[in-house]
Structures are given as C-alpha cells and as structure tokens.
Amino acid sequence: MTKALKLSATFKVVMIILIITFFILLFNKPLGHQLTVFFRCTEDLFADFFNPVIYVADNDVYHNTLNGLHHKIYFPLTYMMFSLFSGFADYSGMTLFDAYSSQPAMMSCILFTMFSVFLFLHALNKVVKVSTSMLVVILCSSVFLFTIERGNPIMIAAALVCYFIAYKDSELKSERYFALTALCVAVVLKGFPVILGFYLLQQKRFKDILYCIVVTTLLVFLPFLYFKGGFDNISQLISNVQLHNQLFEDSIYPRFGLSVFNLIAIQVFHLYDASFSDTGFLITKSLVILLSVLSLGLFFVQRTTWKKLMLLTVIVAYLPSDNGFYCGMYFFPVLLLFLKEQTGTKLDYAYMIMFCILLNPIQISHHNTPITWMLSNLAIFVMWITLITETVKDHLLQPRNGKVSLF
C-alpha cells in the first residue's frame, strides 16, 4: 500500500470510528447532547425551507413581516424556486409549526430534500468518483447532518459549484457553458461563490467572464418581475440585507468566521465592554480581509488543484458576516480532491486531521456550551494559515540563481 492510499484509508477509518461513536452516543440518549449536531436540537426543523415557502405564498416576499424583514435577503430567483413547492399546500397565513402538521407541506419538504441531496451527490461524483465508504462519511458528517436539518438551499448551490469545478475546463463547449451557467446560478442563490470566477480570470477567459456577467445580471434582476412590486423591491431587499447583517453579525450559533472566536472570548471571560467588543470585531474583520486578499493573490501561483480550490473556498466560507455552518458543504469537493492528490506526507496528515475535525459529528461541550462547531472553525482557520504559509514558501520564496525570488 502506497503512502497516499494509507492516508486515504486512515481518514476513512478515523471518520467511520467517529461516526459509529456518535450514533452510539445518540441512540443511548436520543434527547441528549449529541442532538446539538442539529441546529437548536431540531427545535425548528427544516426552517430554512418552510419559512421561505411561507414568505412567497402571498407573492410579496420582501415586505412580508413574518419573523421580521431581516430574513428576506435572497435574490428573487431563490424565492421563485421555493414558490415551485408552495403549490403543495395552502401556505398563506401558515406558520412554521403549522407546516409540521400539514401532510402536503411535509411532502413538499421531503421532495425538496431528496432533490437537493441527489443533485449534490450527482455533482460531487462528477468532481471525483465517490466510493461507498466515502459516501457514508459525507452523509454522516456534522456538516451534512446540520445542512439536511436546516433545509437550506446551500446544498443546491454547492452542487452547482461542483458542476462548475467538474466541467469548467471540459473540451466540449456545451459542458463548459453548462459549468459557467451553473456558477451563475450558484452566485445568484448564495452570492459568494462568485469568488470561483478567479479561475476564469487566471485563464484569461474574458469572453466567458462576460457571459457570466450577463447571465448573472439577468438572473438577479429579471425575477423581480415575478413578485408584487417588481423592481421596486430592489431597495427593500438592500434594506433587508443591511438589517440582517446588523442583527446577526454578533450572534453566537453554528457558523463560520473569525468573529466567532471574539464572541467566545466575550462570553467566557465576561468581557462585555463595548469598546473591547468593537475592537475585537474590527481586528477579526481586518484579519479575514487580509487573509482573503493573500489567498486571492496566492491562488495565481499555487499549482496543486485541491489547494487552489481551498484558497478560494475558505474565502467563500469566512468572508461573509453571517455564514451558517452549512457552508461547510463547499469543502466536500476540496476534500475529495485532497484525498485524490495527496502523497502521504506529514503535512498531508496534518491536513487530514483538520478535515476530520471539520466533519466530526461527535458533539463536545464545555459547561453545557457546544464547541464542536467552534473546533471546526479552528481547524479550517489553521488549515488556511498553513496553506498560505506553504504556498508562499514553495512558490514565492524559491531560490533562483542562488537568490530568493518573489516572482
């Protein structure tokens, strides 16, 4: 067995052990701490599906005050997608908890979930063929379980990202344009996958960039006409997004972002002074921006496929002010490419450990505070710093003619 195969086998064995342990703990105490692998222990199951379907029922989504305007922040194409499922039940005037007792509503949710899972697994399999053991690891990981419970459209966006990765360099023109269109739709659904457009910029595919700009623009604005008020909803959407960022930027819940560590420090050490909080957020924001700029620059010199993708994906996960833990779905193609390309070095084992921490479903707590998702954040952050350092060392500081060159 080669070093690379040994590492891949080790990863799968470690993850299977973690998964088995998780389910033993969960079945031993079904309502215990392991249930925190789901948001609020499934207190509002499938909320990210049912709430948007309810919001679009009256065709005036951006002015719908149910749960507050700050929750109506998607581009209209996303709400149009949800409207396809609104015909299964009379969602008008319905609440989230009313949906649980409606058989047609639950059926619509099941269909949406099945479609999302199938699309994601099909797309992921186009990036790298997924083995049965790897499929078990993916389906039972903390990220996947959290995402399924939320019913968030992130799974569809992640699937479209996988299609882009798989077909962006295809020799067939039809597949390349399918990849470009998939990226456009992913951007409209979730915004920050636009970062992946740097692949096109590096290859100087300016016609493809223009195609993406045109298609994305059309997909962003034309669907406004589907809803009451048409283009007048644009200003309301901007207002809703601003309100959302203000309310959720300093919230503690399973998410990605360096601000999480600042929030933890405030809670643990009781540092509730406003000046400390503001300074802490300024530092973490500045650090994320700095690391993101470095990642974008290093993307152009990194040659390893999985590392190039990781340099962009971590920006998608960390740069937004409010990114739920389900954004870990973007890391699955990175993981598969890593397992395919790694050579079994000590550094590869370090990266493997970080991936195991990210996907570990076992819920760990400290003084009744769940910290598993915090450890996942730390793992990604350590991987980010390590990858930046490695790229600088291997690609920018290599001796040329006896001298260190940065070019």
Sine and cosine of phi, psi and omega as CSV:
sin_phi,cos_phi,sin_psi,cos_psi,sin_omega,cos_omega
0.00,0.00,0.79,-0.62,0.01,-1.00
-0.95,0.32,0.24,-0.97,0.02,-1.00
-0.88,0.48,-0.62,0.78,-0.02,-1.00
-0.91,0.41,-0.71,0.71,0.01,-1.00
-0.91,0.41,-0.59,0.81,0.02,-1.00
-0.90,0.43,-0.66,0.75,0.03,-1.00
-0.90,0.43,-0.72,0.70,0.00,-1.00
-0.87,0.50,-0.68,0.74,0.03,-1.00
-0.91,0.42,-0.64,0.77,0.02,-1.00
-0.89,0.46,-0.69,0.73,0.02,-1.00
-0.85,0.52,-0.74,0.67,-0.04,-1.00
-0.91,0.41,-0.64,0.77,0.01,-1.00
-0.90,0.44,-0.72,0.69,0.01,-1.00
-0.87,0.50,-0.71,0.70,-0.02,-1.00
-0.92,0.40,-0.64,0.77,0.03,-1.00
-0.89,0.45,-0.64,0.77,0.04,-1.00
-0.89,0.46,-0.70,0.71,0.02,-1.00
-0.89,0.46,-0.65,0.76,-0.02,-1.00
-0.92,0.40,-0.71,0.70,0.02,-1.00
-0.88,0.48,-0.69,0.72,0.02,-1.00
-0.87,0.49,-0.68,0.74,0.02,-1.00
-0.85,0.52,-0.75,0.67,-0.05,-1.00
-0.94,0.35,-0.54,0.84,0.09,-1.00
-0.89,0.46,-0.72,0.69,0.01,-1.00
-0.91,0.42,-0.63,0.78,-0.02,-1.00
-0.93,0.38,-0.71,0.70,-0.02,-1.00
-0.95,0.32,-0.48,0.88,0.04,-1.00
-0.93,0.37,-0.53,0.85,0.01,-1.00
-0.58,-0.81,0.99,0.15,-0.13,-0.99
-0.82,0.57,-0.53,0.85,-0.02,-1.00
-0.98,-0.22,0.30,0.95,-0.04,-1.00
-1.00,0.07,-0.33,-0.94,-0.13,-0.99
-0.92,0.40,-0.46,0.89,-0.03,-1.00
-0.90,0.44,-0.32,0.95,0.01,-1.00
-0.93,0.37,-0.24,0.97,0.02,-1.00
-0.95,0.30,-0.01,1.00,0.16,-0.99
-0.89,0.46,-0.39,0.92,0.10,-1.00
-0.98,-0.17,0.48,-0.88,-0.02,-1.00
-0.88,0.47,0.81,-0.58,0.01,-1.00
0.78,0.63,0.55,0.83,0.05,-1.00
0.83,0.56,0.62,0.78,0.00,-1.00
0.92,0.40,0.42,0.91,0.02,-1.00
-0.87,0.49,-0.58,0.81,0.05,-1.00
-0.79,-0.62,0.89,0.45,-0.07,-1.00
-0.78,0.63,0.73,-0.69,0.04,-1.00
0.84,0.54,0.49,0.87,-0.06,-1.00
-0.89,0.46,-0.56,0.83,-0.04,-1.00
-0.96,0.27,-0.16,0.99,0.16,-0.99
-0.99,-0.12,-0.81,0.59,-0.11,-0.99
-0.90,0.43,-0.67,0.74,-0.05,-1.00
-0.87,0.50,-0.76,0.65,0.04,-1.00
-0.88,0.47,-0.59,0.81,0.03,-1.00
-0.90,0.43,-0.61,0.79,0.05,-1.00
-0.93,0.36,-0.65,0.76,-0.02,-1.00
-0.87,0.49,-0.59,0.80,-0.09,-1.00
-1.00,0.08,-0.09,1.00,-0.10,-0.99
-0.85,0.52,-0.58,0.82,-0.02,-1.00
-0.99,-0.15,0.12,0.99,0.10,-0.99
0.90,0.45,0.37,0.93,0.05,-1.00
-0.70,-0.71,0.85,0.53,-0.22,-0.97
-0.88,0.47,-0.65,0.76,-0.13,-0.99
-0.96,0.26,-0.22,0.98,0.06,-1.00
-0.93,-0.37,0.11,0.99,0.02,-1.00
-0.96,0.30,0.85,-0.53,-0.12,-0.99
-1.00,-0.04,-0.02,1.00,0.03,-1.00
-0.87,0.49,0.83,-0.56,-0.03,-1.00
0.93,0.37,0.05,1.00,0.03,-1.00
0.99,-0.16,0.54,-0.84,0.00,-1.00
-0.91,0.42,-0.39,0.92,-0.08,-1.00
-0.93,0.36,-0.13,0.99,0.04,-1.00
-1.00,-0.08,-0.08,1.00,-0.04,-1.00
-0.98,-0.20,0.97,0.23,-0.18,-0.98
-0.84,-0.54,0.03,1.00,0.04,-1.00
-0.98,0.19,0.42,-0.91,0.20,-0.98
-0.92,0.39,0.42,-0.91,-0.12,-0.99
-0.88,0.48,-0.42,0.91,0.01,-1.00
-0.87,0.49,-0.61,0.79,0.03,-1.00
-0.90,0.44,-0.69,0.73,0.01,-1.00
-0.93,0.36,-0.51,0.86,0.09,-1.00
-0.89,0.45,-0.64,0.77,0.04,-1.00
-0.88,0.48,-0.71,0.71,0.02,-1.00
-0.91,0.41,-0.51,0.86,-0.01,-1.00
-0.91,0.42,-0.38,0.93,0.06,-1.00
-0.89,0.46,-0.44,0.90,-0.03,-1.00
-0.99,-0.14,-0.13,0.99,-0.04,-1.00
-0.96,0.28,-0.26,0.97,0.00,-1.00
-0.98,0.18,-0.14,0.99,-0.01,-1.00
-0.95,0.30,-0.44,0.90,-0.05,-1.00
-0.51,-0.86,0.25,-0.97,0.06,-1.00
-1.00,0.09,1.00,0.00,-0.07,-1.00
-0.99,0.17,-0.24,0.97,-0.03,-1.00
-0.88,0.48,0.84,-0.54,-0.01,-1.00
0.99,0.16,-0.02,1.00,-0.01,-1.00
-0.99,0.15,0.51,-0.86,0.12,-0.99
-0.96,-0.28,0.14,-0.99,0.01,-1.00
-0.84,0.55,-0.70,0.71,-0.07,-1.00
-0.97,0.24,-0.38,0.93,0.14,-0.99
-0.92,0.40,-0.57,0.82,-0.04,-1.00
-0.89,0.45,-0.54,0.84,-0.03,-1.00
-0.90,0.44,-0.47,0.88,-0.03,-1.00
-0.99,-0.10,0.08,1.00,0.00,-1.00
-0.97,-0.24,0.90,-0.44,-0.01,-1.00
-0.88,0.47,-0.71,0.70,0.05,-1.00
-0.87,0.49,-0.62,0.79,0.01,-1.00
-0.90,0.43,-0.70,0.72,0.02,-1.00
-0.90,0.43,-0.58,0.81,0.03,-1.00
-0.90,0.43,-0.66,0.75,0.03,-1.00
-0.89,0.46,-0.62,0.79,0.02,-1.00
-0.92,0.40,-0.68,0.74,0.01,-1.00
-0.89,0.45,-0.68,0.73,0.02,-1.00
-0.90,0.44,-0.67,0.74,0.03,-1.00
-0.88,0.47,-0.69,0.72,-0.02,-1.00
-0.91,0.42,-0.70,0.71,0.01,-1.00
-0.89,0.46,-0.68,0.73,0.03,-1.00
-0.89,0.47,-0.71,0.71,-0.03,-1.00
-0.89,0.47,-0.71,0.70,-0.02,-1.00
-0.91,0.42,-0.72,0.69,-0.01,-1.00
-0.88,0.48,-0.71,0.70,-0.02,-1.00
-0.88,0.47,-0.69,0.72,-0.03,-1.00
-0.91,0.42,-0.73,0.68,-0.02,-1.00
-0.91,0.41,-0.61,0.79,0.05,-1.00
-0.89,0.45,-0.70,0.71,-0.01,-1.00
-0.92,0.38,-0.68,0.73,0.00,-1.00
-0.88,0.47,-0.59,0.81,0.01,-1.00
-0.93,0.37,-0.33,0.94,0.06,-1.00
-0.98,0.18,-0.41,0.91,0.05,-1.00
-0.97,0.26,-0.83,0.56,0.07,-1.00
-0.57,-0.82,0.70,-0.71,0.00,-1.00
-0.86,0.51,0.80,-0.59,-0.08,-1.00
-1.00,-0.06,0.86,-0.51,0.04,-1.00
-0.97,0.24,0.23,-0.97,0.00,-1.00
-0.88,0.47,-0.69,0.72,0.00,-1.00
-0.90,0.44,-0.62,0.79,0.02,-1.00
-0.94,0.35,-0.56,0.83,0.04,-1.00
-0.88,0.47,-0.66,0.75,0.04,-1.00
-0.88,0.47,-0.68,0.73,0.01,-1.00
-0.87,0.50,-0.70,0.72,-0.02,-1.00
-0.91,0.41,-0.77,0.64,-0.09,-1.00
-0.92,0.40,-0.45,0.90,-0.06,-1.00
-0.96,-0.26,0.16,0.99,0.02,-1.00
-0.97,0.26,0.36,-0.93,0.01,-1.00
-0.87,0.49,-0.65,0.76,-0.03,-1.00
-0.89,0.46,-0.72,0.69,-0.05,-1.00
-0.93,0.37,-0.68,0.73,0.00,-1.00
-0.89,0.46,-0.67,0.74,0.02,-1.00
-0.89,0.46,-0.68,0.73,-0.05,-1.00
-0.92,0.39,-0.67,0.74,0.02,-1.00
-0.86,0.50,-0.70,0.71,-0.04,-1.00
-0.90,0.44,-0.55,0.84,-0.03,-1.00
-0.96,0.27,-0.57,0.82,-0.10,-0.99
0.95,0.32,0.49,0.87,-0.07,-1.00
-0.99,0.13,0.60,-0.80,0.02,-1.00
-0.93,0.37,0.02,1.00,0.04,-1.00
-0.83,0.55,-0.52,0.86,-0.02,-1.00
-0.91,0.41,-0.59,0.81,0.05,-1.00
-0.94,0.35,-0.67,0.74,0.04,-1.00
-0.88,0.47,-0.67,0.74,0.03,-1.00
-0.90,0.43,-0.60,0.80,0.05,-1.00
-0.89,0.45,-0.70,0.72,0.00,-1.00
-0.90,0.43,-0.59,0.81,0.08,-1.00
-0.89,0.46,-0.66,0.75,0.03,-1.00
-0.89,0.45,-0.66,0.75,0.05,-1.00
-0.88,0.47,-0.65,0.76,0.04,-1.00
-0.88,0.47,-0.73,0.69,-0.01,-1.00
-0.88,0.48,-0.64,0.77,-0.08,-1.00
-0.95,0.30,-0.59,0.81,-0.18,-0.98
-0.90,-0.43,0.00,1.00,-0.11,-0.99
-0.88,0.47,-0.48,0.88,-0.02,-1.00
-0.93,-0.36,0.34,0.94,-0.03,-1.00
-0.89,0.46,0.52,-0.85,0.06,-1.00
-0.96,0.28,-0.35,0.94,0.02,-1.00
-1.00,0.09,0.81,-0.59,-0.02,-1.00
-0.88,0.48,-0.63,0.78,-0.01,-1.00
-0.89,0.46,-0.63,0.77,0.01,-1.00
-0.95,0.31,-0.59,0.81,0.04,-1.00
-0.90,0.44,-0.68,0.74,0.00,-1.00
-0.96,0.29,-0.46,0.89,0.14,-0.99
-0.90,0.44,-0.67,0.74,0.03,-1.00
-0.89,0.46,-0.69,0.72,0.00,-1.00
-0.89,0.45,-0.68,0.73,0.01,-1.00
-0.91,0.41,-0.62,0.78,0.04,-1.00
-0.88,0.48,-0.67,0.75,0.04,-1.00
-0.90,0.44,-0.66,0.75,0.01,-1.00
-0.86,0.50,-0.72,0.70,-0.01,-1.00
-0.92,0.40,-0.63,0.78,0.04,-1.00
-0.87,0.49,-0.64,0.76,0.02,-1.00
-0.90,0.43,-0.67,0.74,0.00,-1.00
-0.92,0.40,-0.59,0.81,0.00,-1.00
-0.95,0.31,-0.67,0.75,-0.15,-0.99
-0.74,-0.67,-0.04,1.00,0.15,-0.99
0.99,0.16,-0.93,0.36,-0.20,-0.98
-0.96,0.29,-0.25,0.97,0.16,-0.99
-0.86,0.52,-0.14,0.99,0.07,-1.00
-0.83,0.55,-0.43,0.90,0.02,-1.00
-0.84,0.55,-0.51,0.86,-0.03,-1.00
-0.92,0.38,-0.21,0.98,0.07,-1.00
-0.89,0.45,-0.22,0.97,0.05,-1.00
-0.91,0.42,-0.39,0.92,0.12,-0.99
-0.86,0.50,-0.69,0.73,-0.01,-1.00
-0.94,0.35,-0.61,0.79,0.00,-1.00
-0.91,0.41,-0.66,0.75,0.00,-1.00
-0.89,0.46,-0.61,0.79,-0.02,-1.00
-1.00,0.07,0.07,1.00,0.02,-1.00
0.82,0.58,0.66,0.75,0.03,-1.00
-1.00,-0.02,0.94,0.35,-0.15,-0.99
-0.93,0.38,-0.52,0.85,0.06,-1.00
-0.91,0.41,-0.64,0.77,0.03,-1.00
-0.93,0.38,-0.60,0.80,0.05,-1.00
-0.89,0.45,-0.69,0.73,0.03,-1.00
-0.89,0.46,-0.66,0.75,0.05,-1.00
-0.85,0.52,-0.72,0.69,-0.01,-1.00
-0.90,0.44,-0.63,0.78,0.02,-1.00
-0.89,0.45,-0.71,0.70,-0.03,-1.00
-0.91,0.42,-0.76,0.65,-0.04,-1.00
-0.89,0.45,-0.70,0.71,-0.01,-1.00
-0.89,0.45,-0.67,0.74,0.02,-1.00
-0.87,0.50,-0.71,0.71,0.02,-1.00
-0.89,0.45,-0.67,0.74,-0.02,-1.00
-0.94,0.34,-0.42,0.91,0.04,-1.00
-0.97,0.23,-0.71,0.70,-0.19,-0.98
-0.99,-0.10,-0.64,0.77,-0.06,-1.00
-0.86,0.50,-0.64,0.77,0.01,-1.00
-0.88,0.47,-0.26,0.97,0.08,-1.00
-0.86,0.51,-0.50,0.87,-0.03,-1.00
-0.93,0.37,-0.29,0.96,-0.01,-1.00
-0.95,0.31,-0.44,0.90,-0.09,-1.00
-0.96,-0.26,0.40,-0.92,0.02,-1.00
-0.84,0.55,0.76,-0.65,0.00,-1.00
0.99,-0.17,-0.34,0.94,0.05,-1.00
0.81,0.58,-0.76,-0.66,-0.06,-1.00
-0.93,0.36,-0.24,0.97,0.06,-1.00
-0.90,0.43,-0.30,0.95,0.00,-1.00
-0.96,0.26,-0.22,0.98,-0.05,-1.00
-0.87,0.49,-0.74,0.67,-0.01,-1.00
-0.90,0.43,-0.59,0.81,0.02,-1.00
-0.93,0.37,-0.63,0.78,0.05,-1.00
-0.88,0.47,-0.70,0.71,0.03,-1.00
-0.87,0.50,-0.69,0.73,0.03,-1.00
-0.89,0.46,-0.66,0.75,0.01,-1.00
-0.90,0.44,-0.67,0.75,0.00,-1.00
-0.91,0.43,-0.68,0.73,0.03,-1.00
-0.88,0.48,-0.67,0.74,0.02,-1.00
-0.91,0.42,-0.66,0.75,0.00,-1.00
-0.87,0.49,-0.72,0.69,-0.01,-1.00
-0.89,0.45,-0.62,0.79,0.02,-1.00
-0.91,0.42,-0.63,0.78,-0.09,-1.00
-0.99,0.16,-0.51,0.86,-0.14,-0.99
-0.96,-0.29,-0.15,0.99,-0.07,-1.00
-0.87,0.50,-0.59,0.81,-0.06,-1.00
-0.93,-0.36,0.47,0.88,0.02,-1.00
-1.00,-0.03,0.60,-0.80,0.05,-1.00
-0.98,-0.18,0.92,-0.40,0.06,-1.00
-0.29,-0.96,0.24,-0.97,-0.04,-1.00
-0.83,0.55,0.93,-0.37,-0.09,-1.00
-0.37,-0.93,0.10,-0.99,0.11,-0.99
-0.94,-0.34,0.48,-0.88,0.02,-1.00
0.68,-0.74,0.59,-0.80,0.00,-1.00
-0.93,0.36,-0.38,0.93,0.01,-1.00
-0.88,0.47,-0.35,0.94,0.04,-1.00
-0.84,0.54,-0.67,0.74,-0.04,-1.00
-0.93,0.37,-0.56,0.83,0.08,-1.00
-0.91,0.41,-0.67,0.74,0.02,-1.00
-0.91,0.43,-0.63,0.78,0.02,-1.00
-0.90,0.44,-0.68,0.73,0.00,-1.00
-0.87,0.48,-0.65,0.76,0.02,-1.00
-0.89,0.46,-0.68,0.73,-0.04,-1.00
-0.95,0.32,-0.72,0.70,-0.09,-1.00
-0.94,0.34,-0.69,0.73,-0.07,-1.00
-0.99,-0.17,0.12,0.99,0.05,-1.00
0.82,0.57,0.69,0.73,-0.02,-1.00
-1.00,-0.08,0.96,0.26,-0.13,-0.99
-1.00,-0.03,0.14,0.99,0.02,-1.00
-0.90,0.43,0.76,-0.65,-0.09,-1.00
-0.88,0.48,-0.62,0.78,-0.02,-1.00
-0.91,0.41,-0.62,0.78,0.05,-1.00
-0.90,0.44,-0.70,0.71,-0.02,-1.00
-0.87,0.49,-0.73,0.68,-0.01,-1.00
-0.89,0.46,-0.66,0.75,0.01,-1.00
-0.91,0.42,-0.66,0.75,0.00,-1.00
-0.88,0.47,-0.71,0.71,0.01,-1.00
-0.91,0.41,-0.60,0.80,0.03,-1.00
-0.90,0.45,-0.66,0.75,0.00,-1.00
-0.91,0.41,-0.73,0.68,-0.04,-1.00
-0.92,0.39,-0.63,0.78,0.05,-1.00
-0.88,0.47,-0.71,0.71,-0.02,-1.00
-0.90,0.44,-0.64,0.77,0.00,-1.00
-0.91,0.41,-0.67,0.74,0.03,-1.00
-0.89,0.46,-0.69,0.72,0.01,-1.00
-0.89,0.45,-0.69,0.73,0.01,-1.00
-0.88,0.47,-0.74,0.67,0.00,-1.00
-0.91,0.42,-0.58,0.81,0.02,-1.00
-0.91,0.41,-0.67,0.74,0.04,-1.00
-0.90,0.45,-0.68,0.73,0.05,-1.00
-0.87,0.48,-0.68,0.73,-0.01,-1.00
-0.89,0.46,-0.67,0.74,0.00,-1.00
-0.90,0.43,-0.64,0.77,0.03,-1.00
-0.93,0.38,-0.69,0.73,-0.04,-1.00
-0.95,0.31,-0.38,0.92,0.06,-1.00
-0.82,0.57,-0.58,0.82,-0.08,-1.00
-0.97,0.26,-0.30,0.95,-0.02,-1.00
-0.95,-0.31,-0.35,0.94,0.02,-1.00
-0.93,0.37,0.66,-0.75,-0.07,-1.00
-0.94,-0.35,-0.37,0.93,-0.03,-1.00
-0.97,0.23,0.77,-0.63,-0.13,-0.99
-0.84,0.55,-0.77,0.64,-0.09,-1.00
-0.93,0.37,-0.52,0.85,-0.01,-1.00
-0.96,0.29,-0.61,0.79,0.08,-1.00
-0.87,0.49,-0.71,0.70,-0.01,-1.00
-0.92,0.40,-0.62,0.78,0.01,-1.00
-0.90,0.43,-0.63,0.77,0.00,-1.00
-0.87,0.50,-0.51,0.86,0.04,-1.00
-1.00,0.04,-0.65,0.76,-0.07,-1.00
-0.89,0.45,-0.63,0.77,-0.03,-1.00
-0.91,0.42,-0.47,0.88,0.09,-1.00
-0.93,0.37,-0.68,0.73,0.03,-1.00
-0.86,0.52,-0.57,0.82,-0.04,-1.00
-0.99,0.14,-0.53,0.85,-0.16,-0.99
-0.97,-0.24,-0.46,0.89,-0.13,-0.99
-0.94,0.34,-0.66,0.76,0.02,-1.00
-0.87,0.49,0.52,-0.85,-0.02,-1.00
-0.96,0.29,-0.34,0.94,-0.04,-1.00
-0.64,-0.77,1.00,-0.02,-0.05,-1.00
-0.84,-0.54,0.94,-0.34,-0.02,-1.00
-0.91,0.43,0.27,-0.96,-0.04,-1.00
-0.88,0.47,-0.37,0.93,0.01,-1.00
-0.91,0.41,-0.24,0.97,0.06,-1.00
-0.93,0.38,-0.15,0.99,0.13,-0.99
-0.89,0.45,-0.25,0.97,0.06,-1.00
-0.85,0.52,-0.49,0.87,-0.01,-1.00
-0.92,0.39,-0.32,0.95,-0.06,-1.00
-0.99,0.10,-0.19,0.98,-0.04,-1.00
-0.90,0.44,-0.72,0.70,0.07,-1.00
-0.89,0.46,-0.54,0.84,0.07,-1.00
-0.89,0.46,-0.71,0.71,0.01,-1.00
-0.87,0.50,-0.74,0.67,-0.03,-1.00
-0.89,0.46,-0.65,0.76,0.04,-1.00
-0.93,0.37,-0.58,0.81,0.06,-1.00
-0.88,0.48,-0.75,0.66,-0.01,-1.00
-0.90,0.44,-0.49,0.87,0.02,-1.00
-0.97,0.25,-0.59,0.81,-0.15,-0.99
-0.98,-0.20,-0.32,0.95,-0.06,-1.00
-0.89,0.45,0.41,-0.91,-0.06,-1.00
-0.89,-0.45,0.15,0.99,0.07,-1.00
0.99,0.14,0.38,0.92,0.04,-1.00
-0.97,0.24,0.18,-0.98,0.03,-1.00
-0.87,0.48,-0.62,0.78,0.02,-1.00
-0.92,0.39,-0.59,0.81,0.05,-1.00
-0.88,0.47,-0.62,0.78,0.05,-1.00
-0.91,0.41,-0.57,0.82,0.06,-1.00
-0.90,0.43,-0.69,0.73,0.06,-1.00
-0.89,0.45,-0.64,0.77,0.02,-1.00
-0.86,0.51,-0.68,0.73,0.01,-1.00
-0.88,0.47,-0.65,0.76,0.01,-1.00
-0.90,0.44,-0.64,0.77,0.05,-1.00
-0.91,0.42,-0.62,0.78,0.04,-1.00
-0.89,0.46,-0.66,0.75,0.02,-1.00
-0.91,0.42,-0.65,0.76,0.02,-1.00
-0.86,0.50,-0.67,0.74,-0.14,-0.99
-0.99,-0.11,-0.11,0.99,-0.05,-1.00
-0.83,0.55,0.86,-0.52,-0.02,-1.00
-1.00,0.09,-0.22,0.98,-0.03,-1.00
-0.93,0.37,0.82,-0.58,-0.05,-1.00
-1.00,0.01,0.87,-0.50,0.00,-1.00
-0.95,-0.31,0.63,-0.78,-0.01,-1.00
-0.75,-0.67,0.36,-0.93,0.08,-1.00
-0.71,-0.70,0.91,-0.41,-0.07,-1.00
0.82,0.57,0.72,0.70,0.04,-1.00
0.92,0.39,0.23,0.97,0.06,-1.00
-0.97,-0.24,0.88,-0.48,0.01,-1.00
-0.88,0.47,0.76,-0.65,-0.01,-1.00
-0.82,-0.57,0.02,1.00,-0.01,-1.00
-0.86,0.52,-0.73,0.69,-0.01,-1.00
-0.93,0.37,-0.43,0.90,0.08,-1.00
-0.94,0.34,-0.64,0.77,0.06,-1.00
-0.90,0.44,-0.59,0.81,0.06,-1.00
-0.89,0.46,-0.66,0.75,0.07,-1.00
-0.87,0.49,-0.71,0.70,-0.01,-1.00
-0.89,0.46,-0.65,0.76,0.00,-1.00
-0.88,0.47,-0.72,0.70,0.00,-1.00
-0.91,0.41,-0.64,0.77,0.01,-1.00
-0.90,0.44,-0.70,0.71,0.03,-1.00
-0.88,0.47,-0.67,0.75,0.03,-1.00
-0.89,0.45,-0.64,0.77,0.01,-1.00
-0.88,0.48,-0.77,0.64,0.00,-1.00
-0.88,0.47,-0.68,0.73,-0.01,-1.00
-0.89,0.46,-0.69,0.73,-0.03,-1.00
-0.92,0.39,-0.64,0.77,0.06,-1.00
-0.89,0.46,-0.72,0.69,0.00,-1.00
-0.88,0.47,-0.70,0.71,-0.01,-1.00
-0.89,0.45,-0.67,0.74,-0.02,-1.00
-0.91,0.41,-0.69,0.73,0.04,-1.00
-0.87,0.48,-0.71,0.70,-0.04,-1.00
-0.91,0.42,-0.71,0.70,-0.12,-0.99
-0.99,0.11,-0.44,0.90,-0.14,-0.99
-0.88,-0.48,-0.30,0.95,-0.02,-1.00
-0.91,-0.42,-0.41,0.91,-0.06,-1.00
-0.94,-0.35,0.42,0.91,0.01,-1.00
-0.98,0.20,0.72,-0.70,0.00,-1.00
-0.90,0.44,0.71,-0.70,0.10,-0.99
-0.75,-0.66,0.87,-0.50,-0.05,-1.00
0.84,0.54,0.59,0.81,0.04,-1.00
0.99,0.12,0.00,1.00,-0.02,-1.00
-0.83,-0.55,0.51,-0.86,0.07,-1.00
-0.98,0.21,0.78,-0.63,-0.02,-1.00
-0.88,-0.47,0.65,-0.76,0.06,-1.00
-0.99,-0.13,0.07,1.00,-0.07,-1.00
-0.75,-0.66,0.00,0.00,0.00,0.00
